[in-house]
């Protein structure tokens, strides 16, 4: 899918999720952590809502601020979604499933593409409410920025305990 030899390959390949499982996580979840290169080259990681569509991840925000400045100065980013994180105290571990994507992010300036992305957002979070979505987009149009992350590399991973549990059922 999005495996790129420029990036490190996952060391524990047995824990690698399939492409379809990885995409299912991106489609199911609603927030993650976007990591950018911030002021003075300090990492800037922020929780953010998103939507996945056609091998890209879309975000929206205010039109100015730390995030916009970071994206404008460096397009490289990573994005992480945690699908499951069950703490198992007696085993001193967690049963987790997560996705991490690496790519390039840019602010969308084209009105038609912005509109399409905002409609994808609205349909993801409140499917079928087209009239209220239209009103909300009109109300916020002048003060919403829309960003698109084009994915260069992505992996999904789960804990070894989940892998073993699944293997025992097969």
C-alpha positions as CSV (number, residue, x, y, z in Angstrom):
1,X,0.0,0.0,0.0
2,X,2.1,2.9,1.3
3,X,5.4,1.2,2.0
4,X,8.3,3.3,1.0
5,X,11.9,2.1,1.2
6,X,13.0,5.6,2.3
7,X,11.5,4.8,5.7
8,X,12.5,2.3,8.3
9,X,10.8,-1.0,8.0
10,X,9.0,-2.2,11.1
11,X,11.3,-4.4,13.2
12,X,8.6,-6.6,14.6
13,X,7.0,-7.6,11.4
14,X,4.8,-10.3,13.0
15,X,2.9,-7.4,14.7
16,X,2.3,-5.6,11.4
17,X,-1.3,-5.1,10.6
18,X,-2.6,-5.8,7.1
19,X,-3.3,-2.9,4.7
20,X,-7.0,-3.4,5.1
21,X,-6.8,-3.4,9.0
22,X,-4.7,-0.3,8.9
23,X,-7.2,1.6,6.7
24,X,-10.1,0.3,8.8
25,X,-8.5,1.9,11.8
26,X,-8.1,5.2,10.0
27,X,-11.7,5.1,8.9
28,X,-13.1,4.2,12.3
29,X,-11.1,6.6,14.5
30,X,-11.8,10.3,14.7
31,X,-8.7,11.8,16.3
32,X,-5.0,11.4,16.5
33,X,-1.7,13.2,17.1
34,X,-0.2,15.3,14.3
35,X,3.5,15.9,14.6
36,X,5.2,18.8,12.9
37,X,8.5,20.7,13.1
38,X,7.6,23.7,15.3
39,X,9.3,26.8,16.5
40,X,13.1,26.7,16.9
41,X,13.0,23.2,15.4
42,X,11.2,21.7,18.5
43,X,8.8,18.9,17.7
44,X,5.2,20.1,17.8
45,X,2.7,17.3,18.4
46,X,-1.0,18.1,18.8
47,X,-4.2,16.2,19.2
48,X,-6.5,16.8,16.2
49,X,-9.6,15.5,14.5
50,X,-9.2,14.1,11.0
51,X,-10.8,12.2,8.2
52,X,-9.2,9.7,5.9
53,X,-10.1,9.6,2.2
54,X,-8.5,8.1,-0.8
55,X,-5.0,7.6,0.6
56,X,-4.9,11.1,2.2
57,X,-5.7,12.5,5.6
58,X,-7.5,15.8,6.0
59,X,-7.5,18.2,8.9
60,X,-9.1,21.6,9.6
61,X,-8.3,24.4,11.9
62,X,-8.2,28.1,12.4
63,X,-6.4,30.0,9.6
64,X,-3.5,31.1,11.8
65,X,-1.5,29.8,14.7
66,X,1.4,27.5,15.6
67,X,0.2,24.6,13.5
68,X,-0.3,26.8,10.3
69,X,3.1,28.4,10.8
70,X,4.8,24.9,11.2
71,X,3.1,23.5,8.1
72,X,4.0,26.6,6.1
73,X,7.7,26.3,7.0
74,X,8.1,22.5,6.7
75,X,5.7,20.1,4.9
76,X,7.0,16.9,6.5
77,X,4.9,15.4,9.2
78,X,3.7,12.3,10.9
79,X,0.3,11.3,12.2
80,X,-0.5,8.7,14.8
81,X,-3.9,7.1,15.7
82,X,-4.4,4.8,18.7
83,X,-7.3,2.4,18.0
84,X,-7.0,0.3,21.2
85,X,-5.0,0.7,24.4
86,X,-6.2,-1.7,27.0
87,X,-4.0,-1.7,30.1
88,X,-3.4,-5.2,31.6
89,X,-2.0,-4.5,35.0
90,X,-1.2,-8.1,35.9
91,X,0.9,-8.4,32.8
92,X,2.5,-5.0,33.1
93,X,1.6,-4.2,29.5
94,X,-1.1,-2.9,27.2
95,X,-3.0,-4.6,24.4
96,X,-2.7,-1.9,21.7
97,X,-3.5,-1.3,18.0
98,X,-2.2,1.8,16.4
99,X,-1.4,3.4,13.0
100,X,1.4,5.8,12.2
101,X,1.7,7.6,8.9
102,X,4.5,9.7,7.5
103,X,4.0,12.2,4.7
104,X,3.7,15.8,3.5
105,X,1.1,18.2,4.5
106,X,-0.1,21.4,2.9
107,X,-2.8,23.9,3.2
108,X,-5.5,23.7,0.6
109,X,-6.2,27.0,-1.1
110,X,-8.4,25.8,-4.0
111,X,-12.0,26.5,-3.0
112,X,-13.4,23.4,-4.7
113,X,-11.0,21.1,-3.0
114,X,-11.6,22.8,0.4
115,X,-15.3,22.3,-0.1
116,X,-14.9,18.7,-1.0
117,X,-12.7,18.1,2.1
118,X,-15.2,19.8,4.4
119,X,-18.0,17.8,3.0
120,X,-16.0,14.6,3.6
121,X,-15.6,15.8,7.3
122,X,-19.2,16.5,7.7
123,X,-20.4,13.2,6.2
124,X,-17.9,11.3,8.4
125,X,-19.0,12.9,11.6
126,X,-22.7,13.4,10.9
127,X,-23.8,11.4,7.8
128,X,-26.9,12.5,6.0
129,X,-27.3,16.0,7.5
130,X,-26.5,17.8,4.3
131,X,-28.5,20.9,5.0
132,X,-26.9,21.6,8.4
133,X,-23.5,20.8,6.9
134,X,-24.0,23.3,4.1
135,X,-25.0,26.0,6.7
136,X,-22.0,25.1,8.9
137,X,-19.5,25.3,6.0
138,X,-21.0,28.7,4.9
139,X,-20.8,30.0,8.4
140,X,-17.1,29.0,8.9
141,X,-15.8,29.3,5.4
142,X,-13.8,32.6,5.9
143,X,-12.0,31.4,9.0
144,X,-11.3,27.7,8.4
145,X,-8.1,26.3,7.0
146,X,-8.1,22.9,5.5
147,X,-5.0,20.8,5.3
148,X,-4.2,17.6,3.3
149,X,-1.6,15.1,4.3
150,X,-0.4,13.0,1.4
151,X,0.8,9.7,2.9
152,X,4.3,8.5,1.9
153,X,4.5,5.6,4.3
154,X,2.1,4.0,6.8
155,X,2.1,1.1,9.2
156,X,-0.4,-0.4,11.5
157,X,0.8,-2.4,14.5
158,X,-0.7,-4.4,17.3
159,X,0.7,-5.8,20.6
160,X,2.3,-9.3,20.5
161,X,-0.4,-10.5,22.9
162,X,-3.1,-9.6,20.4
163,X,-1.2,-11.4,17.6
164,X,-0.9,-14.5,19.8
165,X,-4.5,-14.4,20.8
166,X,-5.6,-14.2,17.2
167,X,-3.2,-17.0,16.2
168,X,-4.6,-19.3,18.9
169,X,-8.1,-18.8,17.6
170,X,-7.1,-19.8,14.1
